[in-house]
Amino acid sequence: MEVFWFIAGNWASIVELALEHITIVGVAVGFAIVAGVPIGIAITQNQSIANAVLYIASIIVTIPSIALFGLMIPILSTIGHGIGWLPAVIAILLYSLLPIIRNTHTAITNVDPALREAARGMGMTSMQRLTRVEIPIAVPVIMAGVRTAVVMNIGVAAIAAYIGAGGLGVLISRGISQTDPRQLITGAIAVSLLAIFADWTLLKLQKLLTPSGLTH
């Protein structure tokens, strides 16, 4: 009951923190999509380069989030943004690249060669085949990578509160530092519900973007 009354009494603040959280993750994953999808498509042309890119992206993901945030501090301090929103966005962007690049590469690589030949036989250029055939077919797998990146980084963004980035992690960090289980539980529940809602929303978007012929 104490948690319920805490939420009721601090609803406006919780909503504000949730919007900060959504902004951090949304901007980071948005830039990761803009960078990751073209990279994933480009590396389909050379398997050796693909292996190297995916290996580097995998190494980044293995770095503990608090350590990656820490690495950003001295680097971005040179431009006056060692803590706060910017290092959080950059770190989450880096974490988002692996699932997006990997899924894009896998999806484009696994397009049925017969479909490519049919498109070539219709006189389509390489760019036309990519935009009209390969990418539409690859959308479900690419979107699955985006969903993975978003859900994973909603949790990572909670840790960004420790470098002053804001978001729902503020409730968790305050709950720990003040030994206040109400804030800790509220923050944990809010982050979990946000991840579930984001995954559900992106699943609906994935179905909307998937060509109708692939849904049957």
ABEGO torsion letter per residue (X at the ends): XAAAAAAAAAAAAAAAAAAAAAAAAAAAAAAAAAAAAAAAAAAAABAAAAAAAAAAAAAAAABBAAAAAAAAAAAAAAAGAABEAAAAAAAAAAAAAAAAAAAAAAAAAABBAAAAAAAAAAGBBAAAAAAAAAAAAAAAAAAAAAAAAAAAAAAAAAAAAAAGAEEAAAAAAAAAAAGBAAAAAAAAAAAAAAAAAAAAAAAAAAAAABBAAAAX
